[in-house]
Amino acid sequence: MKIIKNYLLILILIGISHKTLACTVAVISGKYTKDGRPLLWKNRDTNYINNQIMFFNEGKYDFIGLVNSGDITGKSVWIGQNSVGFAIMNSASYNLNIGDSTKLNGAEGRIIKEALATCKTIEDFEKYLDMLPKPTRLEANFGVIDANGGAAMYELNNKGYVKFDANDPKVAPFGYIIRSNYSFMGSYGDESSGYIRYNTVNEQFYNAMATNSFDAQFIIQDVTRGLYHSLTKVDLNKEYRNIPENTPTYTFFHDFIGRRTTSSACVVQGVKKNENPDFTTLWSVVGFPLTSIVVPTWVKGGNTFPNILKRNEELKDSPICNAALSLKKEFFNIRWGRYAMRYYVNINALINADNTGIKQKIEPYENKIFKETNIKLNEWRLKGNRKSDIKLYYDKLNTDLINLYATEFNIKLR
């Protein structure tokens, strides 16, 4: 079978153990979201902090997704969606193969890419998983949604997988399934990580479900960029918001949802059953999310999406990611000590009493993007759209964001 042959090629090409850093992810059933459409979220943590968006038309289905900027040909995808409304992402798990000495292969990104190219439904993905050679040499959580309302998390180890269905109230009583860097079917303890992040997201998701505010904007702005810590009960947004600008103020920054290693954040907004899968939307915050901004993309738009999301050969990175990393240095601005530069931040650069913090400058523009895009989506759902309509909107977004970074931060997005 083609899938097995491709997977064996993956093993040959990689052939080494690979350990991914922390990610925080979730699958949300459309039964519990604000507009009745499922959501797929990934807050990506990795050493590969330079990210881009790429479009692919090399398989059964076209697809678009998040890729390392150094991965010029797009060998691995870390979250994405395809032309028939199937979407997938992953997080590393560290507690599913305890006691198993089989070397892992780090092939999660290639699995995601192949699934996007070949799968239409979550059932297709299950068939794909069933055909993987054993041991799989994988230890990961995979979240998927499809255009039929499917929404599930799969915990995959060397022997196989266990499915957690977000539409099953016995499994997900509030319609969402969260994972960080451990799996529910594994052992619990110091071999895994992300318990605090899991609890932080769970608190926020529960409140969103209860108040009917589950949408992509909530996840991007209140969760991904949230500065609340569920263990210490500290909320940096509240604690430091009243300090005047240009007053360097340092605080410990560890085990929040956003981390020093957070490279991007994406939410896939799916479609309702029997709705055109063309309207499946990838909301991407490419680059360090606390200093970057959301940009929507659609597979139907092909490779016409904004240039600021694409790899720039001069920068060796996407311009939006490069700008976000430049601004990140104002937040993580301590330059001595192995741990000081990792865990202490100048919170005043992000938020202050004068509303001139990086986060405070970005979000009004981002609110406009969410508003305008949702208006467009509602129009397109009623009347349909053409690739040229998407291209026109992409061009506007590209121009608006170039102006934003030039005006607010004196950064040229080239």
Sequence and secondary structure as in RCSB ss.txt:
>XXXX:A:sequence
MKIIKNYLLILILIGISHKTLACTVAVISGKYTKDGRPLLWKNRDTNYINNQIMFFNEGKYDFIGLVNSGDITGK
SVWIGQNSVGFAIMNSASYNLNIGDSTKLNGAEGRIIKEALATCKTIEDFEKYLDMLPKPTRLEANFGVIDANGG
AAMYELNNKGYVKFDANDPKVAPFGYIIRSNYSFMGSYGDESSGYIRYNTVNEQFYNAMATNSFDAQFIIQDVTR
GLYHSLTKVDLNKEYRNIPENTPTYTFFHDFIGRRTTSSACVVQGVKKNENPDFTTLWSVVGFPLTSIVVPTWVK
GGNTFPNILKRNEELKDSPICNAALSLKKEFFNIRWGRYAMRYYVNINALINADNTGIKQKIEPYENKIFKETNI
KLNEWRLKGNRKSDIKLYYDKLNTDLINLYATEFNIKLR
>XXXX:A:secstr
 HHHHHHHHHHHHH S       EEEEE TTSSTTS  EEEEEEE S   EEEEEE SSSS EEEEEETT TT  
  SEEEETTS EEEEEE SSSSTT        HHHHHHHHHHH SSHHHHHHHHHTS SS    EEEEEE TTS 
EEEEEE SS EEEEETT TTT TTSEEEESBS TTS  STTSB HHHHHHHHHHHHHHHHHT  SHHHIIIIIIT
  B TTT  BHHHHSTTS TT   EEE  SSSS TTEEEEEEEE   TTS GGG EEEEEES GGG  EEEE GG
GGGGS GGGS BTTTTB HHHHHHHHHHHHHS   SSTTHHHHEEEGGGT  TTS SHHHHHHHHHHHHHHHHHH
HHHHHHHH   HHHHHHHHHHHHHHHHHHHHHHH     
